[in-house]
Amino acid sequence: MPLITHANGNTASTPTATPANAASTSAPDLTLEGHITGRDNKTYRELPFQVPEGIARITVEFDYDRADKTTIDLGLIGPGPFLGRDGFRGWSGGNKRVFTVSAADVTPSYLAGAVPAGEWKVLLGIPNIRADTQASYRARIRFTRADQPDAIPAVLAPPPLRAGPGWYRGDLHMHTGHSDGSCASQAGAKVPCPLFLTAQAASAAGLDFIAVTEHNTVSHLADLRELQPYFDRLLLIPGIEITTFQGHANVFGTYAPVDFRVGSAAVPDWNSLLRTLQQRGVPVSINHPIRPSDERCMGCGWTPTPAADLSRVQMVEAVNGGDADTPGSGIAFWQRELNAGHRLTGVGGSDNHDAPTQAEEPFGASRIGRPTTVVRARELSMAAILDGLRAGEVFVDVRGTKDRALSLSAAHGAREVAMGGDLALKSGEQARLWLQVRGAAGGKVEVIVDGAMAPLIAQPAIGSAEQSFDFRWRSDGARHWLRVDVRDAQGRLALVGNPVYFNWR
């Protein structure tokens, strides 16, 4: 029997740990320690531990003394018969030192499924240890509670794919064969499209991140966990498109299912669903809100009954695919809700359903990265991108170029804020605004205050590849918002900026 240490530092021969929020502490819930000797060569050993009630995920970190070519392989057994329905949960041999098991997603080599309370076992296989050798091992066990299904232990998060603050470009809306994404097979037949092709197309498009948002399912999470080490320049964010009869919304950073049955006894309305998501800390983005919601596109428009409390929503999909400059664009809805006092980040998403069909499409087609959502974030990691989206220093590159950019800031006295920030101004005081635009020569700038065009820039034409604009806005002491759009040389919407806010706190 290995020595078992609990999170509180106590030791015992049988673990009875209380689960902790593994995402908020570096200490494991249990530590199993022991050693092997030459007598254990070519044998198996089981390390039992107890899983309490109410656990949604088990994460195991394992390390050992590798001196003299000692090798220990790993597996996991749950309650039930070995290799039975609720018993054997996987075998990674010597290729992984950290793995996780849950109902929704698992580390490759392991099987997804419920995490019942009872005795579990880390299974050790010892293919090699020399006769005169002794080697110590340590297994750190972390539990994620069922009431915190999205609290992922830090040991599972990949390191930032890129360190340091910057503008990161991504696509927040797409589908694969895990929902209704389809593409041509090798023989030309229409088949469910493998997730790998979506990630490959996004990487080829030069994106920094994507959110894979399947309809009402989390079956794609295991694929994302498998693919992320390979795509070490492309951040893969798990998401769900909550698809209801009263509207669609994306949620990001999810690691457990969401009950989407709005209108049922379990989920009577959108407000009950939004409360649950808020408790889970999951950001919500309303999708394509101005869409028909009938036989042409069932449930696609945003029509919650009763009206949804948008204080629990963080984003609106202002541009979906190629709908910019069309009556179907979400920009009007977004601006109306901003005027109602809801602080919402405007984002874009391709809503792509056919990853390989990328080249030479008309603009109205849904191509990965068109539009691109560009986020100012502290690094390229999931936590940083989601924090950046919440903060609102974001613009939408409507046509998904790799070089167009927009940056807006406002200042008064010593205080300066970027898009998404709030500036307090008394009546009669002026804010100084700086706008920088790149990649839109021949186009023009449009300043929008509370949804209406405002002629604050005397010469809004863009005459160079990079150009700055310096202008003023005078406050009346009330609450307002101001943002900037850019049109290209053909008059098409090219860049959609997020607001700076005045007197919102």
N, C-alpha and C positions, 0 to 999 in steps of 0.2 A: 504494500500500500504506500503510495507516495505521500510526502508531507504536503498538507493542504493549508494554504494561508488565505484568510478571508480579507476583504477590503479593509476591515477594522484592525488588521494586524494579528488577530488571533489565529492559532493553529489548531487543527483537529485532524482526526483520521477520516472523518466523513464531513463533507462540506454542507453547511446550511446557510449559505450567504443570502443576504437581502440585496436585490438588484439595485443598481445605481444608474443614473443617467450617464452612460458611457461617453456621450459626446461632450460632457462638461467636466470630466475628470480624467486624469491620466492614470489613476490607480485602477488596476483590474479588480473585478469582483471576487475572483478566486485565483490563487496561484498554486499550481501542482508542481512539486519539485521532487527529484529523486536522482538515482544514478543507475547505470548499467555497468556490467563487467564482461570480461571475456566469456564467461559462462552463458551470457545472453545471446551469443552470436547465433544468427539464423533462427531467432525465436520471435514471438509476438508478445506484447504486453498491453494490458488495458489499464487506463488511468480513469477511474470512476469519479464522477462529480454529480452533485444534485442541482437540478434546475427547478427553481421555485415556480409557483403559479404566476400567470400573467406576463410571461416572457415572449417576445416576438422574434428575437434574434439572438443567436449565440455567435460570438467572435472569438477565435482562438489564435493566439500568438505563440509560436513554439521556437525554442532555441536550445542548442546543446553544444557540448564540447566536441569539436571535430578533430581533435588531435589524433595522429596516427591513422588517418583515413577512416575514423569512425563514421558510420552513416546510420541515421534513423529516419525511417519513412513514417508518414502520417495518414490517418484516417479518422472517421468519426462514426460512432454507433449511438443511436437513440434508444428510447424505451421500446421493447419488443424483441422479437427473435432476430438474431443476426441474419442479414440478407432478407429479412422479412419486410412486410409492408411499412412498418414504422420502426424498423431497426437500422439497417445499414444506411448511412447517409452520404458515404463517399470515401474516396481514397485518392490522395494527391501524391503519394509516394514521397520522393525527395524534392519535388519541384516547387513547393510553396511552403512558406514559413508563417503566413497569415492567411486565414480563411474564415468565411462567414456563411451561416446557414439561416434562412428565414423562409416564410411562406412565399414571399414575393420574389426574392432574388438570392442568388448564391454565388460563391466563388466557383469558377469552372473546376470540375472534378467532383463537385458535390451536388446533392439533390435538394431542390426546393421542397418545402413542406412545412406543416405546422410544427411548432416547437412545444411539445407537451411537457408538463412538469414530470419530474421523476429522475431516475438515474440515467445519465448519459456517460459515455466513455470516449476519451481520446485513445485511439488505437495506434500503438507503436509497432512498427516492423523494423527489425534490426538485421539488415543484410550483411553488415560487417562491423566487427570490433575485435581487435587483436587479443590474444589470450592473456597477455599481461597488462591490459589497459583497463582503466576505470574512467567513465565519462559521465558527467552530470548533465541533467536536462531541466528545463523549466517551461511549463505551459501556463500562459496567462489567459484566463477566461473572462470575457466581458459579456454582460447581458444588456439587451435593450428591451425596455418594458413595452408591453402592448399599448399602453396609453401614450407612448411617445414613439410611434412607429417610424418617424423620420429622423430620429436622433441617432445618427450614424457615428460609431466610434472613430476617433481621429485616425487610428491606425489603418482604417480602411480607405481613407481619402488619399488619392495620389498626391504627391507633392505638386505645387503650382507648375503648370506647364511652361509658364514664363513668369519670371520674377519682376517686380517693379511696376509702378503705376503706368498706365497708358490707355489708349483708345483701342478697344478690342471689338472685332467685327464678327457678327454671328447671325444665325437664323433661328427664330424662336417657335417655329410651327412646321411640323412635317410628319409624314406617316409612312409606314413600311408594311410589310406583309403581316405584321402583328395586328394590324387593323385592316384598313381598306387600301393600302398602298399596293400597286401592282406594276409589273413591267414584263417585257418580253423574255421568254425563256431562250435557251440556246437554239431551240428549234423554231422560235418565233411565236410560241403560244403565250397567251396572257396568263401570268401566274402571280401569286403573292410575291412581293419584291423583298429579297433578303436585306436585313438592316445593314449589312456590310456595304452594300452598294450605295446606300444613302450616305454613310460616313465617308466612303471613298470619293463620292461626288462633291461633298462639302469640302473635303481636304483639297481636291483639285481646284475648287473655286477660290482657294486661299482664305477660307474662313478660319477664325480662331476658336469658335464654339458653335455648337448646335444644341437645340433642345428637341428630343424625339418625343412627340406628344401623341401617343396612340389613343384611340377612342375608348375611354372607360376601362382600360386594362393596364396591367403592369407586367404582362408576359415578356415585354422587351427588356426589362431591367437586367436579367441575367446576361443577355446579349451585350448590353452596354458595359457591364462589368468585365465581360470577356474581351471586348474590343478595345477598351481604353488603354491598356498597356501598349498595344500596337499603334494606336493613333496618339502618339506622344506629342504631337503638335496641335491636335484638335481636341478640345474639351467636349466631352459627351455628357450632356445634362439630362437626367431622367425627367420626364414630364408625362402628363395625362391631359388629353382634351376631354373635359367633362362635357358629355354630349347629352342634352336633355331635350324635352319637347318645348322648353321655354328659353332656349338659348344655349350657346356653347361658351366655355371658358377654359383656358389653359392654366394648369398649375405646374410649378417647377420645383425640382428638388425633392420629389416624392419617392418614398421607398415602401409604400404600402397602398393597397387599394383605397379608392374613395367611393362611398356609396352615392351613386349618381341618380338615384330614382326619385327625382324631384316630382312631387305630386302624389307620392305614395305615403302610406302610413309611417314608414321609416324615415322619409325625408319629405315633410309636408310642403316645403317651399324652398326657394333659393336662399332665404335668410338663414334657415336652419343649417343648410350646407355651408354657407359662408362662415357661420359661427364655428363650425367644426374645423374648417380649414384654418381659421384664425388661431384657434387653440393649438393646432398642429404647427403653426408658424410657417405655413406654406403660402407663398405669394400667388396671387390670382390675377389673370389677365383676361378680360372679356374679348372674345373673338368676333370678327366680322359682324359688329352689332347691327349695321344697317343692311340687312339681307332679307329677301322674302322668307317667310316662315310658313310655307304651304307645301303643296306637292312638288314645287320646283326645288325646294331646299328645306326639307322638313326640320323644324326646330332651329334653323340656322340663325334667324334674327333674334335679337335680345328682347324677350317679351315676358319677363318674370311677373307672376301674379301671386301675391301682392308685389309691389315694386321692391326691388332688391336694395338693401342698404349698402351703397357704394363706398361708405367709409371703411368697409371691410375688404375692398378691392384695391389693388395697387397699380394696375395697368389696363390700358385699352389698346387693342390692335387697330391702330389708326390706318395702317395700310396692309391689306391682305393680297398677296400675289400681285396681279397687275391692275388692282382696282383704283389706283390713284387717279385723280381727275375724273372719276366716274361717280354717278349717284350712289353706288354701292360702297364707297369709301367710308371708313369709320371716323374720318376726321370731324365731320359735323357733329356726330354723337359725342365724341371726345370733348370738343369745345363746349358743347351744351352742358356737359357734366362739370367741366371746369367752372363755367359760369354759375353753376348751382352750388359751388363751394367744395367740390370733390377734387382732391389733389391726386391726380392720376398721371402716371408716366405713359406717354404715347410711344408705342413700339410697332414693329412690323414683323410679318412672317410670311414665308412663301406658301405655306399650306401645301407643300409638294406631296404628290402621291405617286410619282414615277421617276425615281432618282436617275436612271441612266439617260433619260431623254433630256439632255442638257444643252446641246449645241443648236445654234441657228433657229431658235424658237421665236415666234412673234412675242411682243412684250406682254400681251395678255395671258400668255401661258405661265404656269406655275413652275418656276425653276428654283432650285435650291440657291439661297442667298439673294434672291430678288423678291422682295426688298431685303436689305441688310439692316439689322439693328446694331448700332455702334454705341458702345458703353464705355464710359470712363470708369476704370476699376483699378484697385490697388495692385492687382496681379491677375494672372489668368488661372483662376480656380473657381469652382462652383460657388463657394461662399462669397467670393469677391464679386463675381458677375451678378449674382442675385442681389447683393447689397448695392451695387451700382445701379441696377434697374430700379430698386426701391428709391434710391436717392434722386434719380431723375436727370443726371448729367448724361443725356442720351440724345442721339439724333437718328433718323431713319434715312438711309441712302436708298431712295426709291428704286433705282435701276440696278442696285447691287454692284456698283463699281468698286474698284479696289483703292481708289485714291481721293474721291470726293470727301470733303469734310466741312463741318460747321461747328463753331464754338462761340458761345454767347455768355457774357458776364455783365453784371451790373454792380455799381458801387455808389456809396454815399459816405463821404467822410473817410474814415479808416476802414469801413466794412465793405467787403466785396464778396459777391456770391456768383456761382455758376448756374447753369440750367438746373432746375430742381430746387434752388435755394430761395430763401425768403429774405427780403430787405424791408425794414421798417422805415417809412417816410411820413413826415407830417405834411399837412396841407401846405402847398406852395413849394415844398422842397423838390429838388430835381435829382433824378438818378442819372449817372453817366453810364452809358452802355457801350461795350466793345464787342464787335462782331468780326470774326475771321472766317473767310470762306476760301476753300481750295477746290480746284478742279471744275469750276463752272464758268470759265471765261465765255463772254457773250451772253450770259444770262442776267438775271436781276434778282434783287432782294425784296422780299415782302415782309413788312413788320405787321404783326397782328396783335391787337390789344383787346382782350375780352371778346375775341371772335370776329372783330371788325378790322379791316385794313386801316393802318394809321400811317400818314405820310410824314414819318419822323426822319427819313433819310432823304436829303435833297437830291442826291444823285445815286439812285439805287442800282444803276447798271454796273455789271461786273466786267472790268476791262482787262483783267490779267489772271494768270493761273492761280495766284494767291493774292488776296486783297483783304484789307481791313477797313472797317467802317466804325466811326466814332459818332455817337448821337446822344440826345438827351430826351428824357421823359419826365414831365412834371406831375407830381402827385396831388390828389385832392384829399388825401388822408384816408380814403376808403380802400377796400380790398380790390386788387386788380391782378391780372396776369398779363405777361407780354412774351411773345415768342416770335421766331423768324422762320420763314420758309425761303427756299431758293428755287427759282425756275431756270431751266437751261436755255440755250440759245434758240430752241424751237418753241419755247413757251411752256414746256411740260414741267410738271412738278418734279424736282430732282432731289431736294433735301428737305426734310421735315424736322424742325427743331422743337425741343421741349421748352416749357415756359420758365422764366424767372417770375417769382411771386412777390407781390408787394402787400405788406400789412396783413398777412394770413395767420400769423401766430396769435 
